[in-house]
């Protein structure tokens, strides 16, 4: 399916390319693990101008279901979310542009920034260790529009906050003066068309990561982060697809953290008979510096000691390498049923430089040295090597996407083991 120009009211305009007009977190997780080289609704979080591609559109999911589930028991998925995009056309029946769009989403966890919140913080009194609370507001807000030419712009704000409370095991919230965590991001994006064969995207974001036990205002400490992303779609009629170069750079600062990340790559996406295929290759450079962060490598928990900001002793970890990723989907049996498979493989060369003051501690590295590393092999998360899933399409309106648990076919069916699906997402276009 190839959609290259502005079309009727209620459908996507402009730069959808050969990919599906509607995608979800489950679809992306099942067929390649990243959104860089295809156009999909998940890309609205990378470039808010893309909300204009999905007017009058609802999205929701139960959240990832990756926690360990004892045999014979069941648990709810984590972090469900839902939201929608609504659009008002200011054009006519033949051309819906210009257009205004507004949207919102509740419950999404911004993992790109949330991974810099520690599990615990040691306050001014070294005997007081506070647990950093989970943020509860978790809101994405969007405002966008198109020009008469079809070029699009968009604004986005993300607010994830908790101040003064904590959740008890029973699910009730109670007062905790030391509970404070906050992530705020504001970004803007453009989506421009050059002729009939080139579409260009650019976005810039400013973010703020803070956590307790001290309560802070937005301008305390001066730790601001910057994120830049850009990509272009070049139509290649010879392969009925697109060439997609992409570039991103992150400059993250948080208490005790300095992370610089650059990624550049190129990919293609191609329309197949009753299906779709994409392939991408990326070069990755990442440098993480930290002071007074310690990690429990067995549990994944981290602790930040906020007492030593005056004389930091920085540890440094540098990763350089590449990543190959691909995804494929195809309708089988019926037009409303699609199966998907995909994966990604990164190979990074890692060098660690631990400050002398931190010897013997589990920081970003536990010692000086070099080694090769890769993404998780098979832990059921969105970052591991392979994914498999299926989708159901009802009259091009309601679409349900499912990521299948990777160990499903390797279980003993008589013991009631584990989970069947790891994510279920749905969209509705009206």
C-alpha positions as CSV (number, residue, x, y, z in Angstrom):
1,X,0.0,0.0,0.0
2,X,1.5,3.3,-1.1
3,X,0.1,6.7,0.1
4,X,2.1,9.7,-1.1
5,X,0.0,12.8,-1.2
6,X,-2.7,14.6,0.8
7,X,-5.9,12.7,0.6
8,X,-9.5,12.9,1.8
9,X,-10.6,14.3,5.2
10,X,-10.3,11.7,8.0
11,X,-7.3,9.9,6.5
12,X,-3.6,10.5,6.8
13,X,-1.9,13.1,4.5
14,X,1.5,13.5,3.0
15,X,4.2,11.3,4.2
16,X,2.8,7.9,5.2
17,X,5.0,6.1,2.7
18,X,4.6,2.3,2.2
19,X,4.1,1.5,5.9
20,X,0.8,1.0,7.6
21,X,-1.0,4.2,8.4
22,X,-1.7,2.8,11.9
23,X,0.8,1.2,14.2
24,X,1.1,0.6,17.9
25,X,3.7,-0.3,20.5
26,X,2.8,-4.0,20.1
27,X,3.3,-3.8,16.3
28,X,6.7,-2.2,16.7
29,X,7.8,-4.6,19.4
30,X,6.8,-7.5,17.2
31,X,8.5,-6.4,14.0
32,X,11.9,-4.9,14.6
33,X,11.9,-3.1,18.0
34,X,12.3,0.5,16.7
35,X,10.4,3.1,14.7
36,X,13.2,4.8,12.9
37,X,12.7,3.6,9.4
38,X,8.9,3.4,9.1
39,X,6.1,5.9,9.5
40,X,3.8,4.9,12.3
41,X,1.7,6.5,15.1
42,X,4.4,5.8,17.7
43,X,6.6,8.3,15.9
44,X,4.5,11.1,17.4
45,X,6.6,10.8,20.5
46,X,9.8,11.5,18.4
47,X,8.3,14.2,16.3
48,X,5.0,15.9,17.5
49,X,4.3,17.2,13.9
50,X,3.3,13.6,13.1
51,X,0.0,13.9,15.0
52,X,-1.3,15.6,11.9
53,X,-1.1,12.2,10.1
54,X,-3.6,10.6,12.5
55,X,-6.7,12.9,12.8
56,X,-9.6,11.6,14.8
57,X,-7.7,8.7,16.2
58,X,-7.8,6.7,19.5
59,X,-5.0,4.6,20.9
60,X,-4.6,2.5,24.0
61,X,-3.0,-0.6,25.5
62,X,-2.8,-2.7,28.6
63,X,0.9,-2.1,28.9
64,X,3.9,-4.5,28.8
65,X,3.5,-7.8,30.5
66,X,7.1,-8.8,31.0
67,X,7.2,-9.5,34.8
68,X,7.9,-13.0,36.0
69,X,4.6,-14.9,36.5
70,X,4.7,-18.0,38.8
71,X,3.0,-21.1,37.4
72,X,-0.7,-21.2,38.0
73,X,-1.0,-17.5,38.8
74,X,-1.7,-14.3,36.9
75,X,-0.9,-10.6,37.2
76,X,-2.0,-7.5,35.4
77,X,0.3,-5.8,32.9
78,X,2.3,-2.8,33.9
79,X,1.7,0.8,32.9
80,X,-1.5,0.8,30.8
81,X,-2.1,3.9,28.7
82,X,-4.8,5.5,26.5
83,X,-5.3,8.7,24.5
84,X,-6.5,10.2,21.3
85,X,-5.9,12.8,18.6
86,X,-8.7,15.1,17.3
87,X,-8.5,17.3,14.2
88,X,-10.4,20.2,12.7
89,X,-10.0,20.8,9.0
90,X,-10.0,24.4,7.8
91,X,-9.9,23.4,4.1
92,X,-12.5,22.1,1.8
93,X,-13.7,18.7,0.6
94,X,-10.9,18.3,-1.9
95,X,-8.1,19.4,0.4
96,X,-8.4,19.1,4.2
97,X,-5.3,21.4,4.8
98,X,-4.8,23.6,6.6
99,X,-5.7,21.7,9.7
100,X,-5.5,22.0,13.5
101,X,-4.9,19.0,15.7
102,X,-4.9,18.4,19.5
103,X,-4.1,15.2,21.4
104,X,-3.3,13.7,24.7
105,X,-2.2,10.4,26.2
106,X,-2.3,9.2,29.8
107,X,0.0,6.6,31.4
108,X,2.9,6.4,29.0
109,X,6.3,5.9,30.6
110,X,9.1,7.8,28.8
111,X,11.8,5.2,29.1
112,X,14.3,7.4,27.3
113,X,14.4,9.7,30.3
114,X,12.9,7.6,33.2
115,X,15.9,5.3,33.2
116,X,17.9,8.2,34.8
117,X,15.7,8.1,37.9
118,X,17.4,6.0,40.6
119,X,15.7,3.5,42.8
120,X,17.0,5.1,46.0
121,X,18.6,8.3,47.1
122,X,20.9,8.9,50.1
123,X,20.1,12.3,51.6
124,X,22.2,14.8,53.6
125,X,22.0,12.5,56.5
126,X,23.8,9.3,55.3
127,X,21.5,7.2,57.4
128,X,18.4,8.3,55.6
129,X,17.8,6.4,52.3
130,X,14.7,7.4,50.4
131,X,13.0,5.4,47.7
132,X,12.3,7.4,44.6
133,X,8.6,7.2,44.0
134,X,7.0,6.2,40.7
135,X,5.7,9.2,38.8
136,X,1.9,9.3,38.6
137,X,0.8,12.2,36.3
138,X,2.5,10.6,33.1
139,X,0.7,12.9,30.6
140,X,1.6,13.6,26.9
141,X,-0.1,16.7,25.4
142,X,0.0,17.6,21.7
143,X,-0.9,20.6,19.6
144,X,-0.2,20.7,15.9
145,X,-1.3,21.9,12.5
146,X,-0.7,21.8,8.8
147,X,-0.2,24.6,6.2
148,X,-2.1,24.7,2.9
149,X,1.0,23.0,1.3
150,X,0.6,20.0,3.6
151,X,3.7,20.8,5.6
152,X,3.1,20.1,9.3
153,X,4.2,21.5,12.7
154,X,3.7,20.2,16.2
155,X,4.3,20.9,19.9
156,X,4.5,18.4,22.7
157,X,4.8,18.4,26.4
158,X,5.4,15.4,28.7
159,X,4.9,15.7,32.5
160,X,5.6,12.8,34.9
161,X,5.6,13.9,38.5
162,X,5.2,12.8,42.1
163,X,5.6,15.1,45.1
164,X,5.0,14.2,48.7
165,X,3.3,10.8,48.4
166,X,4.0,7.1,47.9
167,X,1.9,4.1,46.9
168,X,1.4,1.4,49.6
169,X,1.3,-2.3,48.7
170,X,-2.5,-2.1,49.0
171,X,-2.6,0.5,46.2
172,X,-3.5,3.5,48.4
173,X,-1.4,6.6,48.4
174,X,-0.1,8.0,51.7
175,X,2.0,11.0,52.8
176,X,5.8,10.7,52.3
177,X,7.7,14.0,52.7
178,X,10.8,12.6,51.0
179,X,9.0,11.4,47.9
180,X,9.8,13.5,44.9
181,X,10.4,12.6,41.3
182,X,9.8,14.7,38.2
183,X,10.4,14.5,34.4
184,X,9.3,17.3,32.2
185,X,9.9,17.5,28.4
186,X,8.9,20.1,25.9
187,X,9.6,19.6,22.2
188,X,8.7,20.9,18.8
189,X,8.8,19.3,15.4
190,X,8.5,19.9,11.6
191,X,7.4,17.6,8.9
192,X,8.0,19.0,5.4
193,X,7.6,17.8,1.9
194,X,10.0,18.7,-0.9
195,X,8.4,17.8,-4.2
196,X,6.6,14.6,-4.5
197,X,9.4,12.2,-3.5
198,X,11.1,13.6,-0.4
199,X,9.7,14.1,3.1
200,X,11.8,15.5,5.9
201,X,11.4,15.5,9.7
202,X,13.1,17.4,12.4
203,X,12.4,17.8,16.1
204,X,14.1,19.4,19.1
205,X,13.4,18.7,22.8
206,X,14.3,20.3,26.1
207,X,13.9,18.1,29.2
208,X,14.3,18.3,33.0
209,X,15.0,15.2,35.3
210,X,14.8,15.7,39.0
211,X,14.3,13.6,42.1
212,X,14.3,13.9,45.9
213,X,14.5,13.7,48.7
214,X,14.7,17.5,48.5
215,X,11.8,19.2,46.7
216,X,12.9,21.4,43.8
217,X,11.5,23.9,41.4
218,X,12.0,23.7,37.6
219,X,15.1,25.8,37.5
220,X,17.0,24.3,40.4
221,X,20.5,22.8,39.8
222,X,20.6,23.7,36.1
223,X,20.6,20.1,34.8
224,X,18.8,20.5,31.5
225,X,18.8,17.9,28.7
226,X,18.6,18.3,25.0
227,X,17.4,15.8,22.4
228,X,17.5,16.2,18.6
229,X,16.1,13.9,16.0
230,X,15.9,14.0,12.2
231,X,15.1,11.7,9.3
232,X,14.0,11.8,5.7
233,X,12.0,9.5,3.4
234,X,13.2,9.3,-0.3
235,X,10.8,7.5,-2.6
236,X,12.4,4.7,-4.6
237,X,9.9,3.6,-7.3
238,X,12.3,0.9,-8.5
239,X,11.7,-1.1,-5.3
240,X,8.2,0.3,-4.5
241,X,9.7,1.6,-1.3
242,X,11.7,4.3,0.4
243,X,15.3,5.0,1.5
244,X,15.4,6.5,5.0
245,X,18.5,8.2,6.4
246,X,18.2,9.1,10.1
247,X,20.2,11.0,12.8
248,X,19.6,11.5,16.5
249,X,21.6,13.0,19.3
250,X,20.9,13.2,23.1
251,X,22.6,15.4,25.7
252,X,21.3,14.2,29.0
253,X,22.1,15.8,32.4
254,X,20.6,14.7,35.7
255,X,21.9,14.6,39.3
256,X,25.1,12.7,39.1
257,X,24.6,11.8,35.4
258,X,26.1,13.1,32.1
259,X,25.1,11.0,29.1
260,X,25.9,11.9,25.5
261,X,24.5,9.7,22.7
262,X,24.7,9.9,18.9
263,X,23.2,7.6,16.4
264,X,23.2,7.7,12.6
265,X,21.9,5.2,10.2
266,X,20.1,4.3,7.0
267,X,17.2,2.0,6.2
268,X,14.7,1.0,3.6
269,X,11.1,0.0,3.7
270,X,9.4,-1.9,0.9
271,X,5.9,-2.9,0.0
272,X,5.4,-6.6,-0.6
273,X,2.5,-8.6,-1.9
274,X,0.0,-8.4,0.9
275,X,2.8,-7.3,3.2
276,X,5.6,-4.9,4.2
277,X,9.3,-5.2,5.0
278,X,11.9,-2.9,6.4
279,X,15.6,-3.1,7.2
280,X,18.0,-0.7,9.0
281,X,21.6,-0.3,10.0
282,X,22.9,2.2,12.6
283,X,26.2,3.4,14.0
284,X,26.0,4.1,17.7
285,X,28.2,6.2,20.0
286,X,27.3,6.6,23.7
287,X,29.2,8.0,26.6
288,X,27.9,7.7,30.2
289,X,29.6,9.5,33.0
290,X,28.3,9.2,36.6
291,X,29.4,10.0,40.1
292,X,28.0,8.6,43.4
293,X,25.7,6.1,41.5
294,X,25.9,2.5,42.6
295,X,24.0,-0.4,41.0
296,X,22.8,-3.8,42.1
297,X,23.5,-5.8,39.0
298,X,21.4,-8.7,40.2
299,X,18.2,-6.7,40.7
300,X,18.7,-3.7,38.4
301,X,18.2,-1.3,41.3
302,X,20.3,1.8,41.7
303,X,21.2,4.3,44.4
304,X,22.4,7.9,44.2
305,X,24.3,9.5,47.0
306,X,23.4,13.2,46.9
307,X,25.9,14.3,49.6
308,X,29.0,14.5,47.3
309,X,28.0,17.0,44.7
310,X,30.8,19.4,45.7
311,X,33.6,17.1,44.8
312,X,32.4,14.6,42.2
313,X,34.5,11.6,41.2
314,X,33.3,10.7,37.7
315,X,33.2,7.1,36.4
316,X,33.0,6.8,32.6
317,X,31.7,4.2,30.2
318,X,31.9,4.6,26.4
319,X,30.1,2.3,23.9
320,X,30.7,2.4,20.2
321,X,29.4,0.0,17.6
322,X,26.5,-0.8,15.4
323,X,23.0,-2.2,15.2
324,X,21.1,-4.2,12.5
325,X,17.3,-4.4,12.8
326,X,14.5,-5.6,10.5
327,X,10.8,-6.3,10.5
328,X,8.3,-8.0,8.2
329,X,4.5,-8.4,8.3
330,X,2.1,-10.2,5.9
331,X,-1.5,-10.9,5.6
332,X,-2.3,-14.7,5.7
333,X,-5.5,-16.6,5.3
334,X,-7.7,-13.5,5.5
335,X,-7.3,-9.9,4.7
336,X,-8.1,-8.9,8.2
337,X,-5.3,-11.1,9.8
338,X,-1.6,-10.3,9.7
339,X,1.4,-12.0,11.3
340,X,4.7,-10.2,12.1
341,X,8.3,-11.0,13.0
342,X,11.4,-8.9,13.5
343,X,14.5,-8.4,15.5
344,X,17.5,-6.3,16.3
345,X,21.1,-7.1,17.1
346,X,23.6,-4.6,18.5
347,X,27.4,-5.2,18.9
348,X,29.1,-2.6,21.0
349,X,32.7,-2.2,22.1
350,X,32.7,-0.9,25.6
351,X,35.5,0.8,27.5
352,X,35.3,1.5,31.2
353,X,37.3,4.0,33.2
354,X,36.6,4.0,37.0
355,X,37.8,6.9,39.1
356,X,40.2,5.9,41.8
357,X,37.8,7.1,44.6
358,X,35.2,4.7,43.4
359,X,37.3,1.5,43.2
360,X,35.5,-1.5,44.7
361,X,32.1,0.0,44.0
362,X,29.5,-1.1,41.4
363,X,29.1,2.1,39.5
364,X,28.5,2.4,35.7
365,X,31.4,-0.1,35.6
366,X,32.8,-2.2,38.4
367,X,36.4,-1.8,37.2
368,X,38.6,-0.5,34.5
369,X,38.6,-2.5,31.3
370,X,37.2,-3.3,27.8
371,X,34.7,-5.8,26.5
372,X,32.0,-6.4,23.9
373,X,28.3,-6.1,24.7
374,X,25.0,-6.6,23.0
375,X,21.3,-6.1,23.7
376,X,19.4,-8.6,25.8
377,X,19.1,-12.0,24.1
378,X,15.8,-13.2,25.4
379,X,14.3,-11.4,28.4
380,X,10.9,-10.7,26.9
381,X,11.4,-6.9,26.8
382,X,11.1,-4.5,23.9
383,X,14.9,-4.4,23.7
384,X,15.7,-8.1,23.2
385,X,16.7,-9.8,20.0
386,X,13.5,-11.1,18.4
387,X,9.8,-10.5,18.4
388,X,6.7,-12.2,17.0
389,X,3.1,-11.1,16.9
390,X,-0.1,-10.8,15.0
391,X,-2.7,-8.2,14.2
392,X,-6.4,-8.0,13.5
393,X,-7.9,-5.3,11.2
394,X,-11.6,-4.6,11.3
395,X,-12.8,-2.5,8.3
396,X,-9.7,-0.3,8.5
397,X,-11.1,1.3,11.6
398,X,-10.4,-0.9,14.7
399,X,-6.9,-2.5,14.8
400,X,-5.7,-4.8,17.5
401,X,-2.0,-5.7,17.7
402,X,-0.6,-8.5,19.9
403,X,3.0,-9.4,20.8
404,X,3.3,-13.1,21.6
405,X,5.5,-14.2,24.5
406,X,8.7,-15.7,23.0
407,X,8.7,-18.8,25.1
408,X,5.1,-19.7,24.3
409,X,6.0,-22.8,22.2
410,X,8.5,-24.1,24.6
411,X,6.4,-24.6,27.7
412,X,4.8,-27.6,29.4
413,X,1.1,-27.0,28.7
414,X,0.1,-29.2,31.8
415,X,1.8,-26.8,34.3
416,X,0.0,-23.6,33.4
417,X,3.3,-21.8,32.9
418,X,3.9,-18.1,32.3
419,X,2.2,-15.7,30.1
420,X,0.8,-16.0,26.5
421,X,1.1,-12.4,25.3
422,X,3.6,-9.7,26.4
423,X,1.7,-6.7,25.0
424,X,-1.7,-5.9,23.5
425,X,-2.4,-2.5,21.8
426,X,-5.4,-1.2,19.9
427,X,-6.3,1.8,17.7
428,X,-9.5,3.1,16.4
429,X,-9.9,5.7,13.6
430,X,-13.2,7.5,13.3
